[in-house]
Structures are given as structure tokens and as C-alpha cells.
Amino acid sequence: MTIHHSLLLVEGRQDALFLSKIFQLHGFRYINNIDEAPDRWSIFINQQRKKEHLAKLNANRPGLQLHELFEGVCLIDQGRSIVIQAVGGKRNKFRDKLDAINVQLEDGLASLNAIGLLPDADNNRDGAIQSSRQYLQAYGFNESVVQDSTHGTPTIGIFSLPNGQSQGGLEELLHECASVVYPNLLNGAKQYVNAIVTQQDRYEAEDIHELRTPQGPAKAVVGCIASVLAPGATIQVSLANHRWVCETSIAAINAPSVNALTTFLRQLCGLV
């Protein structure tokens, strides 16, 4: 059976988890073990750790966890597979990741059905889009809206978080989700963070250095909500275990950025 393969690159692990949750709501599931990973994605399997994993199993010992064996996130449904990779930092690492995958992948990037780059817009949305275009054009790829993999050219898409148009990043998407499922927590967190922002002179500069960055207040609000939902845990844990991304939040009319991202993913990966 021919399988439709999509590759998505994002900046951070939280971005990858957020996208994964959306795909799960569209019927995809995480692979349960390394043997379920399609052959196309074997380049992301750590072969040395796989040997260690098999040796443990043969000795009737617990094997390694999937995240220790497979680089990135792999989701599948009937006839489709999606790999989401966090490049670990700034968007300029997209280029390095594309180069590495193109070399390792049999027949290169052109053998895939869809490739998407999803950088954070931060405070320079145009720069995020332009740099992503340059990285893809280096392989002769241009953004396309029609699925046409029969000619050896994958569908290409670029979407700057949060919504393809505005400045910001994942935090704005999480705010939208929280406005739907955790409105009281969101309002309380905003009031708390805003009170600190307006009274910065009461704190040492090094104490609130991160809060003074463009995304600092938005990140702090998300952190406050996550700390209530999962005291002592990370935002990533809360995102994985709570209702940030659910059927209600991705379909709400007052979550336009989440709607825009979901539409982009559906179109890119041929789910419509």
C-alpha cells in the first residue's frame, strides 16, 4: 500500500506537541513501538540505541522508551504518516535540518508528499516567512496549494506561528485555547502578570529579565495556568495531559489562530 508521508519542522518541542495533539483529533495516533515506524522514516531511528533496546528485550528487561529511539514525533493513520521534528531553537536551524534529511533520505526531500516549515513569527513575521522560503527554494521547492506528488514534487507550506499573519508564537495559540477551556484561569493569570509588568521597578533587572522580552508576558501567563493545572510540572506536561488542545478549542469561533493553523495542516497534509 502506498503511504502518504509528511514532514513538518518546528522550532521547539512544545510546538511539536501542540501539532501532534491537533493531528490526534483528526484520527492520527502515535506509533506504539519502533517497528511501527514506516520504512521512509528509518533515518530517524537511532540504530545504536535500537541494538541496546533489543538486547534489553532479549534479556527479558524493559526496553528503551520510544522517545529514546526515534528522533521527533511520528504519527500514523491508515495510509498516512507524519513526522514532526523540533529543530531545537531558532529558525535558522531549519536549513541545517533540511540539509541533513535530504542527504539521509532515500531520493531526498523530493520523495516526500508534503513538507511544512512552521517558524515562530516572534517580532519579525516577514523575516520568518522569507527565510523559510529561501531554505525551501534552495531545493527548487515553492509553496503550492494543490497536492501534486505524482510529478515528484511535494506539497510545500510555510506557516508562521501563531496564525500566519501576526507576530508572536505558540503562546498566543495557547492563550486562545485557554480562552475557550480555561477562561477564568486565563483572566486571572493575565491580571497577575500584568500587575508585575507595570511594577517592574520593584524587582531587580536580572530577576525579570525574561519577562521583559517581547514574548515574556505571554509565556508567563501560560506558565501560570500550567502551574495551576499541574503544580510543579512543566508547560509541556500540562499541554500533554490537559484540555488545551481539544475538540472544543480547535473548533471555537473565538480561536481564529488555532482555526487557521488547523486549516493549514489539513490542506498541507491532504486531509481535506
BELMOQUI-V505717 format. One record per backbone hydrogen bond with DSSP energy under -1.0 kcal/mol. NH is the residue of the N-H (numbers start at 1). CO is the residue of the C=O. Records with the same first field share a line. If there is no record, write none. Layout:
# BELMOQUI-V505717
NH=CO + CO
This chain:
# BELMOQUI-V505717
4=79
6=81
7=114
8=83
9=116
10=85
16=12
17=13
18=14
19=15
20=16
21=17
22=18
23=19
24=20
25=21
26=23
27=24
28=23
29=76
31=74
36=33
37=34
41=38
42=39
44=41
45=42
46=69
47=45
50=46
51=47
52=48
53=49
54=50
55=51
56=52
57=53
58=54
59=55
60=57
61=56
68=65
69=66
70=66
71=44
73=84
75=82
76=29
77=80
80=77
81=4
82=75
83=6
84=73
85=8
87=10
88=11
89=11
93=90
94=91
97=93
98=94
99=95
100=96
101=97
102=98
103=99
104=100
105=101
108=105
111=108
112=109
113=5
114=5
115=155
116=7
117=157
118=9
121=161
122=168
124=121
128=124
129=125
130=126
131=127
132=128
133=129
134=130
135=131
136=132
137=133
138=134
139=136
140=137
141=136
144=156
152=149
155=113
157=115
159=117
161=119
164=160
168=122
174=170
175=171
176=172
177=173
178=174
179=175
181=177
182=178
186=182
187=183
188=184
189=185
190=186
191=187
192=188
193=189
194=190
195=191
196=192
197=193
198=194
202=199
203=200
207=204
208=204
212=208
213=210
216=213
219=215
220=216
221=217
222=218
223=219
224=220
225=221
226=222
227=223
228=224
229=225
230=226
233=230
238=234
239=235
240=236
241=237
242=238
250=246
255=252
259=255
260=256
261=257
262=258
263=259
264=260
265=261
266=262
267=263
268=264
269=265
271=266
